[in-house]
């Protein structure tokens, strides 16, 4: 069993307030996995290439999209982001890496999602961090970011989420209130194929910053790797993240989460799904 030794103030908010971490110079640098999920915008607005335009109080999203010569809201799909997909920088990178041209115009709006909580997916990403993952929890209210994607943007985003599946949620059972006071009837959310991390005793781990999560997993006492007899999660966070960037370690961690009883399946096939 994992003993959670962090008070409420020590857990990381859903989006880091630290500066964007780059292990390299300029936009070509790699995002620092220890700073996952990186910075969301400072306010609701529209990403337009390398620019981000905050929404004017008197203007709506359709007007902002028209000014950018982009597809209107009615031609877009609403997706709720609870991790790095709320970072404009991350979305630019994902669109740029797709095999066909993708519009760089994307609305990103703050919201509150009810009856859904956020923990960590029970797998390690290719970049060496343990990403956020939602699960249903009656009475919970989670800060989220909303994006409206055109068809090609949605295909590009889906391709970057092999460990998640995109599901539709019902806005009545899981109310979503936007920064603009709208309440969408239906929307998409990515949920982990591997379940979410637990304390080994049935309780789901809260969303934490990566160093805090590594320390928690190291303290479980059962995360030994190969012949070293030392937890892969123990040590300086930079070295842990580097180790977690190795594919064989990622496969080991995913199997260990399951065998050690630290992974719980997530079932959204209840009242939140239309």
C-alpha positions in Angstrom: 0.0 0.0 0.0 1.2 3.5 -0.8 1.0 6.0 2.0 0.2 9.5 0.7 2.3 11.9 2.7 1.3 15.1 0.9 -1.2 17.5 2.2 -3.8 19.2 -0.1 -1.6 22.2 -0.7 1.4 20.2 -1.9 -0.4 18.5 -4.7 0.1 20.0 -8.1 -2.8 21.8 -9.8 -4.0 20.3 -13.0 -1.7 22.7 -15.0 1.7 23.7 -13.8 2.2 27.4 -13.0 6.0 27.0 -13.6 7.5 28.3 -16.8 7.4 26.0 -19.8 10.4 23.7 -19.5 12.5 23.0 -22.6 15.5 20.8 -22.8 16.9 22.6 -25.7 16.8 26.0 -27.4 13.7 27.5 -29.0 10.6 25.7 -30.2 12.8 22.8 -31.4 13.6 21.8 -27.9 11.9 18.9 -26.1 9.4 19.6 -23.4 10.8 18.8 -19.9 8.8 15.7 -18.6 9.2 16.9 -15.0 7.1 19.9 -15.8 4.2 17.9 -17.3 1.4 19.0 -18.0 3.1 22.3 -18.9 1.4 25.7 -19.1 -2.2 26.3 -20.3 -3.1 29.8 -21.6 -3.4 32.6 -19.1 -7.0 33.2 -20.3 -9.6 31.7 -22.6 -8.9 32.5 -26.2 -7.9 31.2 -29.7 -4.6 29.8 -30.7 -3.6 31.0 -34.1 -0.2 29.7 -35.2 2.4 30.9 -32.7 0.0 33.5 -31.4 -2.6 33.2 -28.8 -5.4 35.8 -28.7 -7.4 36.1 -25.5 -11.2 36.4 -26.1 -12.6 39.9 -26.0 -15.5 40.2 -23.5 -17.8 41.4 -26.3 -16.8 38.8 -28.9 -17.7 35.2 -29.2 -15.7 32.2 -30.4 -17.4 32.2 -33.8 -16.4 35.8 -34.4 -12.8 35.0 -33.3 -12.7 32.0 -35.7 -14.1 34.0 -38.6 -11.4 36.6 -38.1 -8.9 33.8 -38.4 -10.6 32.4 -41.5 -11.1 29.1 -39.7 -14.0 26.6 -39.5 -16.9 27.8 -37.4 -17.9 26.1 -34.1 -20.7 24.2 -35.7 -18.2 22.3 -37.9 -16.0 21.4 -34.9 -16.0 18.8 -32.1 -15.7 19.7 -28.5 -13.0 17.9 -26.5 -12.3 18.4 -22.8 -8.6 18.4 -21.8 -7.4 17.4 -18.4 -3.7 17.2 -19.1 -1.2 18.5 -21.6 -3.7 18.9 -24.4 -4.6 22.2 -22.8 -1.2 23.6 -23.5 -1.1 25.6 -26.8 2.6 24.7 -27.2 1.8 20.9 -27.0 -1.1 21.2 -29.5 1.1 23.1 -31.9 3.6 20.3 -31.8 1.0 17.6 -32.3 -0.5 19.4 -35.3 2.9 20.0 -36.8 3.8 16.3 -36.6 0.7 15.1 -38.4 1.2 13.6 -41.9 -1.0 16.1 -43.6 -1.5 19.9 -43.1 -3.4 20.9 -40.0 -5.0 24.2 -39.2 -3.1 26.0 -36.4 -6.3 27.8 -35.3 -7.8 26.3 -32.1 -10.1 27.7 -29.4 -9.0 26.9 -25.9 -11.5 27.9 -23.2 -11.5 27.3 -19.4 -14.3 25.3 -17.8 -15.5 23.3 -14.8 -16.3 19.6 -15.2 -18.6 18.0 -12.6 -18.7 14.4 -11.4 -15.2 13.7 -12.9 -11.9 13.6 -11.0 -8.3 13.4 -12.2 -5.5 11.1 -11.2 -2.7 9.4 -13.2 -2.8 6.9 -16.0 -1.3 3.5 -15.0 1.3 3.7 -17.7 4.4 5.7 -18.6 4.4 7.9 -21.7 7.1 7.7 -24.4 8.6 10.9 -23.1 9.1 9.6 -19.5 6.2 11.1 -17.5 3.1 9.6 -16.0 0.2 11.5 -17.6 -3.2 12.6 -16.2 -6.2 10.5 -16.5 -9.9 11.1 -15.6 -12.3 8.9 -13.7 -15.9 9.3 -12.6 -16.5 10.6 -9.1 -19.8 11.9 -8.0 -19.7 15.4 -6.5 -16.2 16.3 -7.8 -15.6 19.5 -9.7 -12.5 19.6 -11.8 -11.0 22.7 -13.6 -10.5 21.8 -17.3 -9.8 23.3 -20.7 -12.1 22.9 -23.7 -11.0 22.8 -27.3 -13.1 22.8 -30.4 -11.3 20.9 -33.2 -12.0 20.6 -36.9 -12.1 17.2 -38.5 -8.4 17.1 -39.4 -7.3 18.5 -36.0 -9.3 15.7 -34.3 -7.7 13.0 -36.4 -4.3 14.5 -35.6 -5.0 14.5 -31.9 -6.4 11.0 -31.9 -3.2 9.7 -33.5 -1.2 11.1 -30.6 -3.2 9.2 -27.9 -2.5 5.5 -28.4 -2.9 4.8 -24.7 -6.3 6.6 -24.4 -9.7 6.2 -26.0 -12.0 9.2 -26.7 -15.5 8.8 -25.3 -18.6 10.9 -25.4 -20.0 12.2 -22.1 -23.5 13.5 -21.3 -23.6 17.1 -20.1 -26.6 16.4 -17.9 -24.9 13.7 -15.8 -21.5 15.3 -16.0 -22.2 19.0 -16.2 -19.6 21.1 -18.1 -19.7 24.8 -17.5 -17.5 27.0 -19.8 -15.8 30.2 -19.1 -18.5 31.8 -21.2 -21.2 30.3 -19.0 -22.3 27.8 -21.7 -23.3 24.3 -20.7 -22.6 21.9 -23.6 -25.0 19.0 -23.9 -22.3 16.5 -25.1 -18.6 16.5 -25.4 -15.6 14.2 -25.7 -13.0 13.2 -23.1 -9.9 11.0 -23.4 -9.8 8.1 -20.8 -6.9 5.8 -20.2 -6.8 2.3 -21.6 -4.7 1.2 -18.7 -6.8 2.5 -15.8 -5.6 4.9 -13.1 -3.0 4.6 -10.3 -4.1 3.7 -6.8 -2.5 3.5 -3.4 -2.8 -0.3 -3.6 -5.7 -0.3 -1.1 -8.4 0.9 -3.4 -7.9 4.6 -3.2 -7.1 6.4 -6.4 -4.0 8.6 -6.3 -4.6 12.4 -6.7 -3.0 14.3 -9.5 0.6 15.3 -8.4 3.6 16.9 -10.0 6.0 14.3 -11.4 8.7 14.5 -8.6 6.0 14.0 -5.9 4.5 11.1 -7.8 7.9 9.5 -8.3 8.6 9.8 -4.6 5.2 8.2 -3.7 5.8 5.3 -6.0 9.4 4.8 -4.7 8.0 4.6 -1.2 5.7 1.7 -2.1 8.6 -0.7 -1.5 7.8 -3.0 -4.4 9.0 -1.2 -7.4 12.4 -2.9 -7.8 13.8 -3.1 -11.4 16.1 -5.9 -12.6 19.0 -6.8 -10.4 19.7 -3.4 -8.8 17.2 -4.0 -6.0 16.3 -0.3 -6.1 13.1 1.3 -7.1 13.2 2.8 -10.6 11.2 5.7 -9.1 13.9 6.4 -6.4 16.6 9.0 -6.9 16.9 12.5 -8.4 13.7 13.2 -10.5 15.8 14.1 -13.5 17.4 10.6 -13.5 14.0 8.9 -12.8 12.5 10.7 -15.8 15.5 9.7 -18.0 15.1 6.1 -16.9 11.4 6.2 -17.6 12.1 7.4 -21.2 13.5 3.9 -22.0 10.9 1.7 -23.7 11.8 -1.4 -21.8 11.3 0.5 -18.5 8.0 1.8 -19.7 6.8 -1.8 -20.4 8.1 -2.9 -17.0 6.3 -0.1 -15.2 3.0 -0.7 -16.9 3.2 -4.4 -15.9 4.3 -3.6 -12.4 1.4 -1.1 -11.8 -0.9 -4.0 -12.7 0.8 -6.8 -10.8 1.4 -4.7 -7.7 -2.3 -3.8 -7.5 -1.6 -0.2 -8.2 -3.9 0.0 -11.3 -7.7 0.4 -11.2 -9.9 0.1 -14.2 -11.9 3.1 -15.1 -15.6 2.7 -16.1 -17.4 5.6 -17.7 -20.1 3.3 -19.0 -22.5 4.6 -16.3 -24.5 7.7 -15.9 -22.0 10.1 -17.6 -22.2 8.4 -21.0 -25.1 9.2 -23.3 
